[in-house]
Amino acid sequence: MPIHRCAWANPANPRYLAYHDEEWGVPCHDETRLFEMLNLEGAQAGLSWETILNKRDNYRIAFDHWDAEKIARYDAAKVAELLANPGIVRNRLKVAAAITNAQAYLQLRDEGGSLDALLWNYVGGKPIRNSPATMQDVPAKTPLSDRISKDLGKRGFKFVGSTIIYAYMQAIGLVDDHIVGCICHKKASGKGRKAGA
């Protein structure tokens, strides 16, 4: 019997399948991963997610395993090193954004907050679980991603447009958009709420 997955999950790429099956749409509360995914979704802008996913291990090494305190102190020499690293997307604006995001994240933390608390407060601590029939039924952005985007932007984060943030919400399980019939659809049945609820 064939296994059905969301159409975007490339069956020829084991890394991609594992991401679809084990991470996408799964609620995440780990601060380091929340920070990592925010930056990776920004790095994806204009590219495919598969491209970024294939470079994720390189990113972890290049960006000190997403240690925000270290990243916030990167100097011109470190930036030059990153821009010469073929294992990541060598885009000056995206590299600069990761540094700015680390500084904004530390500011958030210094104020007694966290990405976990900030993001999950928007959904009352429970993921939004949708039931799209096809990937065409999945929006590129929503009013909620608009609000989170504006909030993060005001806090100094970069590459946090609404479309990027909706993809981020999916990546960290704030929203679950696995299509009906996918093996991951409603994995945590009863643990969330429908959009608009």
Contacts in CASP RR format, 6 or more apart in sequence:
PFRMAT RR
TARGET T0000
AUTHOR 0000-0000-0000
METHOD contacts of the structure
MODEL  1
MPIHRCAWANPANPRYLAYHDEEWGVPCHDETRLFEMLNLEGAQAGLSWE
TILNKRDNYRIAFDHWDAEKIARYDAAKVAELLANPGIVRNRLKVAAAIT
NAQAYLQLRDEGGSLDALLWNYVGGKPIRNSPATMQDVPAKTPLSDRISK
DLGKRGFKFVGSTIIYAYMQAIGLVDDHIVGCICHKKASGKGRKAGA
3 183 0 8 1.000
4 181 0 8 1.000
4 182 0 8 1.000
4 183 0 8 1.000
5 11 0 8 1.000
5 17 0 8 1.000
5 20 0 8 1.000
5 21 0 8 1.000
5 182 0 8 1.000
5 183 0 8 1.000
5 184 0 8 1.000
6 20 0 8 1.000
6 24 0 8 1.000
6 135 0 8 1.000
6 177 0 8 1.000
6 178 0 8 1.000
6 179 0 8 1.000
6 182 0 8 1.000
6 184 0 8 1.000
7 134 0 8 1.000
7 135 0 8 1.000
7 179 0 8 1.000
8 20 0 8 1.000
8 49 0 8 1.000
8 135 0 8 1.000
9 16 0 8 1.000
9 17 0 8 1.000
9 19 0 8 1.000
9 20 0 8 1.000
9 21 0 8 1.000
10 16 0 8 1.000
10 17 0 8 1.000
10 50 0 8 1.000
11 17 0 8 1.000
13 50 0 8 1.000
13 54 0 8 1.000
15 53 0 8 1.000
15 54 0 8 1.000
16 50 0 8 1.000
16 53 0 8 1.000
19 53 0 8 1.000
20 184 0 8 1.000
21 183 0 8 1.000
21 184 0 8 1.000
23 171 0 8 1.000
24 170 0 8 1.000
24 171 0 8 1.000
24 173 0 8 1.000
24 178 0 8 1.000
24 184 0 8 1.000
25 127 0 8 1.000
25 170 0 8 1.000
25 171 0 8 1.000
25 172 0 8 1.000
25 173 0 8 1.000
25 175 0 8 1.000
25 176 0 8 1.000
25 177 0 8 1.000
25 178 0 8 1.000
25 184 0 8 1.000
26 173 0 8 1.000
26 187 0 8 1.000
27 127 0 8 1.000
27 172 0 8 1.000
27 173 0 8 1.000
27 174 0 8 1.000
27 188 0 8 1.000
28 34 0 8 1.000
28 37 0 8 1.000
28 172 0 8 1.000
28 173 0 8 1.000
29 116 0 8 1.000
29 120 0 8 1.000
30 116 0 8 1.000
31 114 0 8 1.000
31 115 0 8 1.000
31 116 0 8 1.000
32 65 0 8 1.000
32 66 0 8 1.000
32 67 0 8 1.000
33 66 0 8 1.000
33 172 0 8 1.000
34 115 0 8 1.000
34 116 0 8 1.000
34 119 0 8 1.000
34 172 0 8 1.000
35 66 0 8 1.000
35 68 0 8 1.000
35 101 0 8 1.000
35 102 0 8 1.000
35 105 0 8 1.000
35 115 0 8 1.000
36 59 0 8 1.000
36 60 0 8 1.000
36 66 0 8 1.000
37 168 0 8 1.000
37 171 0 8 1.000
37 172 0 8 1.000
38 101 0 8 1.000
38 115 0 8 1.000
38 157 0 8 1.000
38 160 0 8 1.000
38 168 0 8 1.000
39 59 0 8 1.000
39 63 0 8 1.000
39 66 0 8 1.000
39 97 0 8 1.000
39 98 0 8 1.000
39 101 0 8 1.000
39 159 0 8 1.000
40 52 0 8 1.000
40 56 0 8 1.000
40 59 0 8 1.000
40 171 0 8 1.000
41 159 0 8 1.000
41 164 0 8 1.000
41 165 0 8 1.000
41 167 0 8 1.000
41 168 0 8 1.000
41 171 0 8 1.000
42 94 0 8 1.000
42 97 0 8 1.000
42 159 0 8 1.000
42 160 0 8 1.000
42 164 0 8 1.000
43 52 0 8 1.000
43 59 0 8 1.000
43 88 0 8 1.000
43 89 0 8 1.000
43 91 0 8 1.000
43 94 0 8 1.000
43 98 0 8 1.000
43 159 0 8 1.000
44 51 0 8 1.000
44 52 0 8 1.000
44 164 0 8 1.000
44 167 0 8 1.000
45 94 0 8 1.000
45 159 0 8 1.000
45 164 0 8 1.000
47 89 0 8 1.000
49 167 0 8 1.000
51 89 0 8 1.000
52 59 0 8 1.000
52 89 0 8 1.000
55 87 0 8 1.000
55 88 0 8 1.000
55 89 0 8 1.000
58 85 0 8 1.000
58 87 0 8 1.000
58 88 0 8 1.000
59 87 0 8 1.000
59 88 0 8 1.000
60 66 0 8 1.000
62 82 0 8 1.000
62 85 0 8 1.000
62 87 0 8 1.000
62 88 0 8 1.000
63 71 0 8 1.000
63 82 0 8 1.000
63 98 0 8 1.000
64 70 0 8 1.000
64 71 0 8 1.000
68 102 0 8 1.000
68 105 0 8 1.000
68 106 0 8 1.000
68 109 0 8 1.000
69 102 0 8 1.000
69 106 0 8 1.000
70 102 0 8 1.000
71 98 0 8 1.000
71 99 0 8 1.000
71 102 0 8 1.000
72 99 0 8 1.000
72 102 0 8 1.000
72 103 0 8 1.000
72 105 0 8 1.000
72 106 0 8 1.000
74 82 0 8 1.000
74 99 0 8 1.000
79 92 0 8 1.000
79 95 0 8 1.000
79 96 0 8 1.000
79 99 0 8 1.000
82 88 0 8 1.000
82 90 0 8 1.000
82 95 0 8 1.000
83 90 0 8 1.000
83 92 0 8 1.000
83 95 0 8 1.000
84 90 0 8 1.000
88 95 0 8 1.000
93 159 0 8 1.000
94 159 0 8 1.000
96 158 0 8 1.000
97 158 0 8 1.000
97 159 0 8 1.000
100 156 0 8 1.000
100 157 0 8 1.000
100 158 0 8 1.000
101 157 0 8 1.000
101 158 0 8 1.000
101 159 0 8 1.000
104 152 0 8 1.000
104 155 0 8 1.000
104 156 0 8 1.000
104 157 0 8 1.000
105 115 0 8 1.000
105 157 0 8 1.000
107 155 0 8 1.000
107 156 0 8 1.000
108 114 0 8 1.000
108 115 0 8 1.000
108 118 0 8 1.000
108 155 0 8 1.000
118 151 0 8 1.000
119 148 0 8 1.000
119 169 0 8 1.000
119 172 0 8 1.000
119 174 0 8 1.000
120 174 0 8 1.000
122 144 0 8 1.000
122 147 0 8 1.000
122 148 0 8 1.000
122 174 0 8 1.000
123 144 0 8 1.000
123 174 0 8 1.000
123 175 0 8 1.000
123 193 0 8 1.000
126 191 0 8 1.000
126 192 0 8 1.000
126 193 0 8 1.000
127 173 0 8 1.000
127 174 0 8 1.000
127 175 0 8 1.000
127 176 0 8 1.000
127 188 0 8 1.000
127 191 0 8 1.000
127 192 0 8 1.000
127 193 0 8 1.000
128 144 0 8 1.000
128 174 0 8 1.000
128 175 0 8 1.000
128 176 0 8 1.000
128 192 0 8 1.000
128 193 0 8 1.000
128 194 0 8 1.000
128 195 0 8 1.000
128 196 0 8 1.000
128 197 0 8 1.000
129 175 0 8 1.000
129 176 0 8 1.000
129 186 0 8 1.000
129 188 0 8 1.000
129 190 0 8 1.000
129 191 0 8 1.000
129 192 0 8 1.000
129 193 0 8 1.000
129 194 0 8 1.000
130 138 0 8 1.000
130 175 0 8 1.000
130 176 0 8 1.000
130 177 0 8 1.000
130 194 0 8 1.000
130 195 0 8 1.000
131 180 0 8 1.000
131 185 0 8 1.000
131 186 0 8 1.000
131 194 0 8 1.000
132 138 0 8 1.000
132 177 0 8 1.000
132 179 0 8 1.000
132 180 0 8 1.000
133 179 0 8 1.000
133 180 0 8 1.000
134 179 0 8 1.000
135 179 0 8 1.000
137 179 0 8 1.000
138 177 0 8 1.000
138 179 0 8 1.000
139 166 0 8 1.000
140 163 0 8 1.000
140 166 0 8 1.000
141 162 0 8 1.000
141 163 0 8 1.000
141 165 0 8 1.000
141 166 0 8 1.000
142 162 0 8 1.000
142 166 0 8 1.000
142 195 0 8 1.000
144 169 0 8 1.000
145 162 0 8 1.000
145 163 0 8 1.000
145 165 0 8 1.000
145 166 0 8 1.000
145 169 0 8 1.000
146 162 0 8 1.000
148 165 0 8 1.000
148 169 0 8 1.000
149 160 0 8 1.000
149 161 0 8 1.000
149 162 0 8 1.000
149 164 0 8 1.000
149 165 0 8 1.000
152 160 0 8 1.000
152 165 0 8 1.000
153 160 0 8 1.000
166 175 0 8 1.000
168 174 0 8 1.000
169 175 0 8 1.000
170 176 0 8 1.000
170 177 0 8 1.000
175 195 0 8 1.000
176 186 0 8 1.000
176 187 0 8 1.000
176 188 0 8 1.000
178 184 0 8 1.000
178 185 0 8 1.000
178 186 0 8 1.000
178 187 0 8 1.000
179 185 0 8 1.000
END
